[in-house]
């Protein structure tokens, strides 16, 4: 049976900052992994679907992880989603970041959006949505 304590905590402080026009760095703090080794799944929204962008190694509890998604187009809005996962399941909460890139290539807006699933729903969704983030759960900003 599945224990809530076996599921990793969601990543903390998921945000983005611009380091050059058209380029960002996504950063987060790793939480408790639930016991088994964890990793992070990063997704980017393209239209109405989410695509897998990266499977990232855990930097260690309390340490900062980071990812550079490459050049971004000026004047566009980008959504990124981050889940922490271990061999048992993924965190019951994923975090979305919306980034707006200005005409100068700088980030003009960062919005953080939280998505929460119960462990059972998360497990059921993960059976059917292989390599897809969980997006049919309770969400809030």
FISEPA-570693 format. One record per residue: x, y, z of N, C-alpha, C in turn. Coordinates in pm, whole numbers, padded with zeros to 5 digits, always signed. Atoms other than C-alpha are relative to their C-alpha. Last residue first. Layout:
N
XYZXYZXYZ/...
This chain:
141
-00113-00092+00018-00253+03044-00732+00042+00050+00136/+00017-00131-00061-00475+02737-00705+00124+00083-00023/-00107-00097+00018-00525+02400-00870-00035+00132+00066/+00035-00128-00059-00721+02086-00783+00116+00098-00018/+00015+00001-00144-00642+01800-01020-00036+00140+00048/+00144+00010-00025-00670+01728-01387-00028-00004+00148/+00063-00130+00014-00319+01850-01479-00150-00004+00019/+00135+00020-00048-00081+01575-01382-00070+00134-00003/+00026-00054-00132+00227+01606-01595-00145-00023+00038/+00083-00120+00005+00276+01368-01883-00019+00053+00141/-00076-00117+00047+00557+01115-01931-00086+00125-00016/-00145+00021-00003+00311+00826-01886+00068+00121-00064/-00062-00115+00064-00040+00963-01849+00151-00010+00009/+00053-00025+00133-00238+00647-01781+00070+00113-00076/+00012+00125+00074-00060+00499-01482-00040+00024-00145/-00134+00035+00050+00051+00844-01362-00002-00133-00076/-00035-00079+00117-00312+00952-01342+00134-00042-00057/+00087+00041+00109-00398+00663-01107+00035+00077-00128/-00040+00135+00041-00098+00732-00883-00083-00046-00120/-00130-00013+00064-00166+01107-00867+00046-00136-00054/+00022-00056+00133-00531+01042-00796+00131+00010-00076/+00069+00101+00080-00437+00812-00507-00023+00051-00142/-00093+00106+00040-00175+01053-00369-00068-00105-00088/-00011+00094-00110-00431+01338-00379+00097-00109-00043/+00073+00125+00022-00352+01596-00642+00009-00082+00128/+00000+00101-00104-00249+01960-00602-00085-00119-00040/+00094+00102+00041-00145+02211-00868+00009-00113+00102/-00016+00130-00065+00027+02534-00764-00110-00094-00045/+00131+00065-00008+00065+02841-00989+00023-00139+00057/-00013+00136-00049+00358+03084-00978-00139-00056+00025/+00113+00038-00082+00348+03397-01193+00017-00146+00039/-00010+00139-00043+00661+03562-01332-00119-00027+00090/+00101+00051-00093+00625+03882-01534+00030-00146+00032/+00081-00110-00052+00851+04112-01735-00102-00048+00103/+00124+00050-00058+01134+03869-01804-00076+00118+00057/+00000+00014-00146+01390+04044-02023-00133-00057+00047/-00051+00131-00040+01420+03977-02397+00006-00019+00150/-00144-00012-00019+01394+04345-02495+00061-00134+00042/-00062-00024+00130+01048+04283-02644+00152+00015+00011/+00027-00129+00063+00945+04138-02309+00068+00011-00136/-00126-00057+00046+00942+03770-02208-00032+00128-00077/+00023-00085+00116+00642+03662-02001+00133+00065-00035/-00101-00102+00024+00700+03368-01770-00038+00078-00124/+00029-00068+00125+00436+03144-01616+00099+00114-00014/-00048-00138+00007+00564+02905-01351-00035+00054-00138/-00010-00059+00133+00381+02586-01263+00053+00142+00013/-00004-00145+00002+00434+02388-00944+00021+00046-00144/-00099-00047+00096+00340+02030-00884-00011+00151-00004/+00014-00137+00048+00170+01904-00571+00110+00028-00102/+00144-00026+00015+00105+01546-00468-00025+00142-00047/+00055-00085-00105+00472+01472-00533-00148+00028-00027/-00039-00140+00008+00539+01192-00780-00065+00078+00112/+00098-00091+00059+00519+00821-00708+00060+00139-00012/+00135+00030-00048+00695+00514-00567-00104+00086-00070/+00046+00125+00061+01024+00517-00762-00142-00035+00042/-00090+00109-00038+01072+00885-00676-00059-00128-00058/+00046+00138+00009+00924+01202-00823+00105-00094+00059/-00103+00085-00060+00946+01581-00782-00058-00141+00005/+00045+00104-00095+00729+01765-01030+00123-00066+00060/-00102+00082-00064+00805+02091-01217-00064-00094+00102/+00054+00076-00113+00585+02271-01469+00109-00091+00054/-00082+00113-00037+00692+02547-01712-00062-00066+00122/+00039+00070-00122+00465+02794-01892+00095-00118+00019/-00042+00139-00016+00595+03043-02148-00050-00053+00134/+00030+00049-00135+00445+03372-02266+00036-00148+00001/+00074+00124-00020+00601+03530-02575-00025-00028+00148/+00143-00024+00006+00704+03888-02658-00087-00122+00023/+00048-00125-00059+01063+03795-02733-00150+00012-00019/+00038-00106+00094+01130+03433-02814-00056+00120+00072/+00145-00024+00002+01311+03216-02562-00029+00117-00093/+00049-00133+00038+01664+03077-02598-00153+00004-00007/-00047-00047+00131+01750+02762-02404-00063+00134-00036/+00075+00058+00111+01557+02586-02127+00044+00046-00139/+00008-00105+00102+01828+02659-01865-00072-00060-00121/+00009+00046+00138+01777+02435-01563-00014+00121-00091/+00018-00103+00102+01851+02472-01193-00003-00063-00139/-00009+00058+00133+01840+02278-00869-00019+00112-00101/+00064-00062+00116+01914+02440-00535+00026-00080-00127/-00092-00060+00097+01990+02235-00226-00075+00050-00122/-00037-00136-00039+01761+02175+00072+00095+00069-00096/+00099-00072-00080+01750+01799+00013+00054+00136+00045/-00007+00033-00143+01999+01693-00253-00094+00089+00079/-00124-00057-00053+02072+01814-00610+00022-00032+00148/+00022-00072-00127+01809+01570-00739+00133+00055+00050/-00052+00062-00121+01885+01474-01099-00026+00088+00121/-00115-00062-00067+01669+01619-01375+00036-00071+00130/+00001+00084-00119+01440+01455-01631+00128+00036+00074/-00122+00056-00060+01388+01725-01893-00033-00089+00119/-00117-00079+00037+01144+01892-02133+00128-00062+00055/-00111+00026-00090+00841+01665-02134+00123+00074-00050/-00101+00092+00052+00562+01824-02331+00114-00013+00100/-00128-00010-00070+00243+01975-02193+00096-00101-00061/-00060+00123-00052-00056+02027-02420+00132+00030+00070/+00082+00053-00109-00290+02321-02484+00057-00128+00059/+00143-00007+00030-00047+02527-02690-00080-00051+00118/+00003-00040+00141+00301+02406-02602-00146-00003-00042/+00128+00003+00070+00336+02388-02224+00018+00054-00142/+00031-00132+00057+00682+02306-02096-00131-00013-00077/+00084-00004+00119+00755+02014-01863-00015+00143-00046/+00029-00135+00044+01024+01940-01603-00076-00007-00133/+00051+00000+00136+01037+01610-01418-00042+00142-00034/+00098-00103+00033+01255+01610-01109-00038-00011-00146/-00041-00078+00116+01439+01315-00958-00110+00100-00027/+00097-00073+00081+01416+01128-00631+00067+00067-00119/-00063-00104+00081+01607+00854-00451-00104+00069-00088/-00072+00042+00122+01384+00660-00214+00059+00118-00075/-00080+00119-00028+01304+00796+00134+00078-00046-00122/+00091+00109-00037+01019+01045+00079+00073-00129+00032/+00027+00090+00112+01254+01278-00115-00095-00114+00033/-00023+00138-00044+01250+01568+00133-00046-00096-00108/+00056+00036-00130+01252+01900-00056+00037-00142+00037/+00043+00137-00014+01476+02026-00338-00053-00023+00142/-00065+00068-00112+01494+02400-00381-00060-00139+00011/+00087+00052-00105+01407+02549-00718+00085-00060+00110/-00064+00050-00121+01561+02738-01013-00106-00048+00100/+00103+00046-00092+01470+02807-01376+00071-00057+00122/-00041+00113-00079+01738+03008-01559-00115-00032+00093/+00037+00007-00142+01630+03239-01833+00067-00119+00065/-00045+00119-00072+01754+03352-02175-00042+00009+00146/+00051+00122+00060+01595+03591-02428+00040-00129+00070/+00121-00015+00081+01809+03890-02326-00039-00132-00069/-00038-00065+00126+02064+03765-02071-00128+00015-00081/-00143-00030-00014+02048+03634-01711+00057+00064-00127/-00063-00025+00128+01670+03637-01674+00147+00032+00024/-00061-00131+00012+01528+03482-01360+00072+00009-00134/-00086-00022+00115+01285+03201-01304+00063+00137+00010/+00009-00133+00061+01104+03054-01008+00094+00009-00119/-00020+00014+00145+01034+02732-00818-00023+00137-00065/-00054-00124+00058+01067+02825-00450+00033-00014-00148/+00031-00128-00064+01011+02470-00322+00064+00114-00077/-00112-00094+00000+00996+02137-00505-00045+00134+00059/-00014-00078+00123+00708+01917-00398+00122+00090+00007/+00058-00134-00014+00772+01673-00116+00014+00074-00133/-00088-00115-00021+00847+01318-00221-00077+00130+00017/+00007-00088+00116+00589+01042-00171+00090+00121+00025/-00090+00053+00102+00684+00772+00082+00007+00089-00124/-00137-00034-00036+00531+00971+00373+00103-00051-00102/-00024-00138+00039+00191+00952+00202+00144+00040+00029/-00003-00091-00115+00207+00576+00236+00031+00140-00049/-00072-00126+00019+00099+00360-00057-00009+00086+00125/+00084-00118+00000+00000+00000+00000+00087+00124+00000/
